[in-house]
Amino acid sequence: MTNETMLQDSLCDSTVFKHRMHAQWDESAAGWDRHGSKIREWLRVPTDAMLKMAGISLGQIILDVAAGAGDQTLDIADRVGADGAVVATDISEGILTCALGNAVNAGHANVRIHRADAEDLKLKAATFDAAVCRLGLMFLPNPLVGLKEIHRVLKPGGRFCGMVFAGPEVNPCLRILMSTAMRHAGLPPRDPFQPGGLVSLGKPGLMDDLMHQAGFQSVATTRMEVPFRLPTTADYMTFIRDSAGPILQILALLDDAAREAAWRDIAKQLDVYQTTGGWIGPNTLLLTAGQK
Ligand SMILES: C[S@@+](CC[C@H](N)C(=O)[O-])C[C@H]1O[C@@H](n2cnc3c(N)ncnc32)[C@H](O)[C@@H]1O
């Protein structure tokens, strides 16, 4: 089977796609968790905005979809307090184990984990006061199904806010990573808006349309520029090599020497963002909120 057939198969068949996604995030769970403090610093401002747009407050029961290692889960746990609770869900049990460990270490007894595909949450209808999903929706093969699931489990009047990457034109680092990995793996360029891709929900107006179709009202999107700041290009490369599941999955198709050549090529291109004040990678996010 060629690299192209393998990748196309996994993109076309949503069960295979999710199986790979699950395995990929189980594998990169420790890396994503290890870089938790960098992710926290990078996403601090948009995360605060997301939690505000979801209307999270003391005593509420909150759903955190595709929670990963639970960085935003800890913020939610703080905001809802001991009388509230957060249910952190993710397709990867490996990464949820990290989330639970982080919650325990931070002294939060109000965090629960629940392994579930966001397109089939396996939770009772009308359970949650609010829900969030930080950088997860774009990985769903059918994000509308995921949004309908979130809508279903919200109580009437409950709010949801989802954070996704904006389009490739304002996320050049993601574009470089994906296109260079694909080229080195001998794969044809992929439509950046193909479902399941990093910037697949970045098309202007798409998130609003999907939210309306899922049944949400008072839908609004806020665009935020959130550059990723690190001391050097090498630091960003370490972060990506440890934690960027989708890129690692493509480069896994190569032998060691070819993979190292791809990483060198990526690093050379990303070096244009090295400044005297550190490495500053442009990054733009979309925060879309709505109410049931
Ligand atoms: C980029 S990480 C974001 C994690 C966390 N929300 C954060 O911002 O730190 C994406 C997460 O989406 C999860 N994911 C991917 N596909 C999923 C699906 N179909 N259902 C639930 N979670 C999924 C992955 O396992 C991973 O933990």
PDBQT file of the ligand as one rigid body, heavy atoms in Angstrom, charges set to zero:
ROOT
HETATM    1  C1  LIG A 301      -4.701  19.762  20.276  1.00  0.00    +0.000 C 
HETATM    2  S1  LIG A 301      -5.292  18.670  21.513  1.00  0.00    +0.000 S 
HETATM    3  C2  LIG A 301      -6.141  19.803  22.553  1.00  0.00    +0.000 C 
HETATM    4  C3  LIG A 301      -6.258  19.319  23.958  1.00  0.00    +0.000 C 
HETATM    5  C4  LIG A 301      -6.754  20.352  24.988  1.00  0.00    +0.000 C 
HETATM    6  N1  LIG A 301      -8.139  20.731  24.732  1.00  0.00    +0.000 N 
HETATM    7  C5  LIG A 301      -5.865  21.562  25.000  1.00  0.00    +0.000 C 
HETATM    8  O1  LIG A 301      -6.230  22.588  24.405  1.00  0.00    +0.000 OA
HETATM    9  O2  LIG A 301      -4.783  21.495  25.619  1.00  0.00    +0.000 OA
HETATM   10  C6  LIG A 301      -6.603  17.857  20.660  1.00  0.00    +0.000 C 
HETATM   11  C7  LIG A 301      -7.339  16.795  21.470  1.00  0.00    +0.000 C 
HETATM   12  O3  LIG A 301      -8.477  16.343  20.715  1.00  0.00    +0.000 OA
HETATM   13  C8  LIG A 301      -8.685  14.987  21.019  1.00  0.00    +0.000 C 
HETATM   14  N2  LIG A 301      -9.555  14.392  19.968  1.00  0.00    +0.000 N 
HETATM   15  C9  LIG A 301      -9.283  14.193  18.668  1.00  0.00    +0.000 A 
HETATM   16  N3  LIG A 301     -10.331  13.623  18.053  1.00  0.00    +0.000 NA
HETATM   17  C10 LIG A 301     -11.302  13.451  18.983  1.00  0.00    +0.000 A 
HETATM   18  C11 LIG A 301     -12.620  12.922  18.967  1.00  0.00    +0.000 A 
HETATM   19  N4  LIG A 301     -13.170  12.413  17.848  1.00  0.00    +0.000 N 
HETATM   20  N5  LIG A 301     -13.326  12.906  20.107  1.00  0.00    +0.000 NA
HETATM   21  C12 LIG A 301     -12.788  13.393  21.274  1.00  0.00    +0.000 A 
HETATM   22  N6  LIG A 301     -11.539  13.917  21.353  1.00  0.00    +0.000 NA
HETATM   23  C13 LIG A 301     -10.806  13.953  20.226  1.00  0.00    +0.000 A 
HETATM   24  C14 LIG A 301      -7.272  14.417  21.029  1.00  0.00    +0.000 C 
HETATM   25  O4  LIG A 301      -7.206  13.163  21.675  1.00  0.00    +0.000 OA
HETATM   26  C15 LIG A 301      -6.528  15.538  21.754  1.00  0.00    +0.000 C 
HETATM   27  O5  LIG A 301      -6.473  15.315  23.148  1.00  0.00    +0.000 OA
ENDROOT
TORSDOF 0
